[in-house]
Amino acid sequence: MTGPKIVVIGAGSYVFGFGLLYDAIVDHRLNGASIHLVDLNLGLAKAMEGIGRRLARQHGVTIEFFTTTERCTALPGADFVTASVAIDLLRRWRIDREIAEKHGIHETSGECGSVSGLSRTVRDVPLILSICRDMERLCPNSPLLNVSNPLSRVVLAANRHTKIRTVGFCYVALGGWWTLARMLGLPAERLDVLNAGLNHFSWFLEIRDRKTGEDLYPRVRAEASPDTISPLALKYLKETGYLCPAGDSHMGEFVPFDPTISVEGGGHHGRPEEREQRRAMLLRIAAGLDDWLPLLTHRSWERPMDYVNAVVRDKLTRFDMLNVPNDGAIKGLPKDMIVEAPCEVDAKGARPRKIGALPKPIARLCTPAAEAIHYAAEAAVHADLALANKAIDADPAINDKQAARAAFAEMLAAHTDVLPAWR
């Protein structure tokens, strides 16, 4: 084939896998590409292959597909690698949540912050690093396009401790654009928004009318209410003057727990029965028994194939948000910290927009959050309890540090089967 070789690790993901195929085939028509679908569940990988072949036939796009359970079979010579992976996600998330509650620790999500987020970090950072180590041997020039959480922490570890250029994709902030559009009575495409900060904790620094250039923030501050935005976002809009678009369950991982905020962590992963229904749907669609159109209503917001298209065709493309090394984009944060910021991408890769210093109220919130990200990533890389304790001390979402230490120790014991370095 004459096009790029794309390896998709975690291809059986109901949400991520189909969206990636749709973008590669329908949106970007990557004729000549080869897509290698890797998943521990070979049946799901083959289902995605079947769906991909249907899409390619219907849209007249020539693409080769391969499936395997072994990533090292797929990686040699890859031009791009994507990853959507976790270790036994839902079951271990529930274990951590129960342990945290036992120690009196209440969390909004337990994904990218607080003590459950730290536990997930020490499990999933080594997983991402193992992928990067294989890439260093088999496809050293390929970037890793990652959607795996805890995103800032795994991307930071990969860029610091391997030679693989790793970019993080998370578009949860898009939900804030739609909220703004409803509040202001404008089409979402009419909004010109500057979004920057940390993943799941980025902020709308500017909100303007794309047509007139009008600063819309005064209207947002005046019209925001419990009827228009979520409670935690409203609370911090009043305190800082700026809006965090990530939603309560995500931004709640970076601030002290607020018992007045009602959130349900982990819900976006889907209940087991929902996941089984999704798998059954994939198999029917792959077999040609059902139409694939319903999958569009559940597809991932993230668009790694937009990045692939920009690089392969050397087409300068603006991304409203990517997670990349700071490299001076946001003053006051470390150079290698992973920041969420607008980027331009072409054949040379991603370049973040120079934001300058964050507004002081936002900087006061993001600085300790970035420190917690740093220590958590390093603790995971080195299997170092002292660094994990520093992450707990730095984490603004953890009120009771002593209880968090005890909970984390119990979490380590609960997951010892997948944490050999911590034994």
Helices and strands as residue ranges (DSSP letters): E 5-9, H 14-22, I 23-27, E 34-38, H 42-59, E 64-68, H 71-74, E 80-83, H 89-102, H 114-138, E 144-146, H 151-161, E 166-168, H 174-184, G 188-190, E 191-198, E 201-209, H 217-223, H 231-240, H 248-251, G 252-254, G 267-269, H 272-286, G 293-298, H 304-312, E 317-325, E 330-331, E 338-346, E 349-352, E 356-357, H 360-382, H 385-394, H 401-414, G 416-418, G 420-422
